[in-house]
Amino acid sequence: MFPVSDDNPQIKRPITVYLLIGLNALAWVLLQGMGSGEQLQASVCNYGLIPANLLSSADSYNGACSAASFGWLGIVSSMFMHGGWMHILGNMWFLWVFGDNVEDSMGSVRFAIFYILCGLFAAAAQIVSAPDSVIPMVGASGAIGGVMGAYIMLYPRVRVHLLVFFFIIRVPAFAMLLYWIALQVMGGISSLGSTGGGVAFWAHVGGFVAGAVLVWFMKDDELLLKHPYHGWNKSEDPENIWQDPSNRQ
């Protein structure tokens, strides 16, 4: 199940979404060698988030990556690192589909702050879930989880077009996003106690919850009033908005 697009019109040019996609692409090319072996491994170790590295002394840290990596700055740098082509392409596509309308709700500067805050909360959730982990965490998905958490609060009834096998189906955003977060919670529960690598499920959950809460403090009500499909009381389909007599000229 993969989101292809949504029926949510873009009101303003999403400058911050463009910038974030550009920064992730630049990091992928310049720091990660577009996934080339040694450079990819070095970038994951140097710029990834390693909970055990942060919470242990250099003498007691015992992991495959050097304890002299980015340290606490890795909480931010890890948001712009990825583990492979599918990882970065998938994350950037989710940001493209859902990010523009969330940016519409708060403006470009507030959205940039919101995105970073969601990434920080996502990192905190992952650290709490596995404080002794020596596996580097990389990826924008925690922050993008925050974008999805905001989206479900702002535009729950907007239809999202999903690719399911070879078919496109349209479902309300709240159905797709609740299904997504349920998968993350189940994955997180099943990963508890695991010492190997894998998906940072609790980062996704932490980012999603943070976004769902922070959006109420970051949204701009005047900007939302210009958006035709926010909230539960708006039509979920653009073609149906004029069926309400009050909308006719």
N, C-alpha and C positions, 0 to 999 in steps of 0.2 A: 504494500500500500504506500504510494508515493504521491505527494501533492504536486499537481501540474500547474495549477493556477487557482485564482479565486474570483468571485463575482463582485469584488470590492473595488470601486473606482479609486484611482490615485488622484488626490486633490492637488498636492504640491510635489515638486521634484524632490525625491528622497536623497538629499545630498549626503547625509551621514551613511545611509545604506551603501551608496556608491563608494564612499571613502573607505568604509570597513571592508567591503569586498576587494577594493584596490590594495589595501594594506595587507590583507591575508594573501592575496595573489603575489605581492612583492616579497613577502616573507617566504612563501613557497618557492619562489624562483631564486631569490638572492641568498637566503639563509639555509634553505633545505634542498637546494639543487634539484628542484622538481622531482624529489623522491629518489635521487641517486643514493645508493647504499651507504657509504661512509658519511657523506654530508648529512643525510637524513638522520642517521643514528646520532651523530654529533649534535645536531640541532635539537633533537628530542631530549638528549641529556642536558645540554647547556641551557636551554630555554624552557624546558618543561617544568611542571610542578611535581616535586617529589616530597610527599608528606614526611617521610622519615628524615629526609635531609633538613627540613625546616625545624622539626621538633627534637632532633638529637644533636649532640655535640659532634664536631668534626671527627673526634677520636672514636666515638661510639657508632658513627654511621658506617654501615657495611652494605653497599649496593654496587650494582654494575656501573652506575654513573658516578662521576666524581662529586665529592661533597663540596667542591669549589665551584659548583654551577651557579646559576643566577640567584639562587636562594629565594628570599622573599619576593624579589622582583619577578621571579618565575610565575607568581600568581597572575600577573598581568601578561607577561610574554607568552605564557602557555596558551592564552586565548587566540594567539595568531599563528600557532604551530599546528601541523597536522601529520597524521601517520601514513598517508597514502593518497593517491588520486581520488579514490571514491570517497574518502573521508572529507577532503576539502571541497570537492564538487557537491556532495550531498549537503554539507553545512551551508555553503554559499547559496545553494538553491532554496533551502528553507528560509534563509535570511531574505532572499529576494522576494519570495512569495508572501511572507508575513510581515517583513520589516517595514515596507513602505507605508502601510496603513497605520502601523503603530507610530511611526515617525510623524505621520499626518496629525496624530492626536496630541502631540506635545512639542512639535517643532524640532529642528535639527540639533540644536545645542542640548536641549533637555534629553533628546533621544540618545545622544552620545554618552551623556552622564548615566542615563538609565541603563544602557547596554553594559558599560563597565561595572556598574554596581551589581547587576545581575550576574556577571561573570565572577565577581568577588564572592558573592553569596554561594554560587555554584561551587567554587573552589573550597570554601569553608565547609560545605556539606560533604564534599569528597574527603577532606582531611579528617573530619569528625568520624566518618564511616570507616576509614582505614588509616589511622594515624601512624602505623608502623610500616606502611607500604613503601617499598623502594622502587616501585614501578612509576616512571614518569607519566603524568597526565598531560595530554595536549589536546587542543581542539577548541573551536568556538562554540561547540554545542551547548555548553552550560549557559553562556550568555544568550544564545539563540533560544534555548528553553525559556529564558525570561521573556523574550519577545513573544513566544507562543503563549505564555501565561498571561501576558497583557492582552494579546489578541482575543483570547477566549472571554476576557472580561469586557472588552470594548465592542466586539463584533460577533457575538455568539451565534447569530442566526444566518450570517453570510454563508453562501454555498461555496464549498471548496471542491475543486475538481481533482479526483484521485485516480491514479493509474493503478488498477488492480488486475494483475496478470496482463491481458491484452485489451482490457476494457477501461473506459473512463466512466466513473460514476460521480454524482454530485451529492454531497452530504453537508448538513449544517456544520459550521466550524466547531461548535461545542462537541458534537459527536466525534469528529475526527481527533480533536485535541484531547478529549477525555480518554479516548482509546489509547492515544499515544502515551499520556502520562501514566495510565494504568500499566502499560507494558514496562515503563521505566521503573515503577515501584516494584512490580513483580520481579524484574531483572535484578534490581537492587537487593531485594530480600534473598534471592537465590545466590547472590554473589557474596553475601556476608560470610566472613571467615576465609574467603578465598585468598590465596597468596600470589596467584598468577596474574597476568595482565588480562585485558579485556575492555569492555565498555564501562565508562565511568557513569553508571546509572544514577548514583546519588547526586552527582554533579548536575545531571539533567533535572532531577527532581528538585534540588535546591534552587536552581535557576528558575524553573517554572513557578515555584511557589513565590520566590522573590519578585518575579515579574508581575504575578497576579496581585500582589500586595502593593508594590512600589508604583504601579500604574495609577493608583488612586491619588498619589501625592504628586506625580509628575505630569499627568495629563492637563491639557489646557482646555477648559470647557468652551471657550470661544471658538477654538479650532474645531472641536468636536461638533459644534452646532452647524458647521459648514459641511459636515460629512453626512451623506444621506442614509447610511446603513449602520449607525452605531446603536447599541443597546438592544433590548428585547422587543421594544415596541416599534421597530423599524422593519420595513419589508426586507425579506432575505434575498429577493431577486430584483435586479435593476429593472427588468421589464414590467414588474408588477407595481412599481411605485405610483403610477398614475391611476391605478384602479381605485384608490381612495379618493372620493369626490373632493375632499378638502385640498388635494394637491392639484386639482385642475384649475386652469386659468379661466 
